Amino acid sequence: MGFNGRSLILIGAILFIFQIANFISIESITPELERAQVLAAIASLIIILIGFLFKQFEPLSGEKADLKGENKFFFDRNIPDEVIDELAWGSEAILTSTAAAAILIHNDGANILRRGITSNNEFKPGQTCLRSLKDMKLISLANTKFYPGKDEFLNFCPNVPSVLVVPINNRAFILIGGWSTKCFTKSDEKWINNWSKKMNNIFSKNNI
């Protein structure tokens, strides 16, 4: 059993039932025993409450989507080797250490890297990506099914269930598609956001 909200609720409920059964089976009740039973009941209820809180904040990932397409890796061969090496390393890390299915890096009107299950069509940033650049803030779409602007990502990865847009600077951003809904954790977002800052430094160094 994994350590999650549901398991905590189950453990707390079992302990609560045990202490009630123990209380009923006792023939003679002393003040000390009564206090112990009350404390045990309170502890069990606290465990159950913590379980409900865990369950409330747990990301409920959906089923893995059957994304159409081939696993591809394209990059702009005109950019410096240092930049290519960093892009290759970072994109590989994102695809292997998170639930990412596809990644695209857009810089100043050009798609300089596409990797994973991506479309062959030319991707052009729409309202969501442009807003991320304008505000210089990460945008997380946990479920694109209910997002009115989801058509923006058809030429990135058709029917992608979830999307992260991470700005590098006011001209470049990282676009990441997930295998399922709600699949990216806060740790994923923090790591990718920190990598984008590193990329900004490398872009500045190489005048990109």
PyMOL commands that set and color helices and strands:
alter all, ss='L'
color gray80, all
select helices_A, chain A and resi 5-25+31-57+81-97+127-135+144-146+150-153+186-205
alter helices_A, ss='H'
color red, helices_A
select strands_A, chain A and resi 71-75+100-107+110-117+139-141+162-167+172-178
alter strands_A, ss='S'
color yellow, strands_A
deselect
rebuild
show_as cartoon
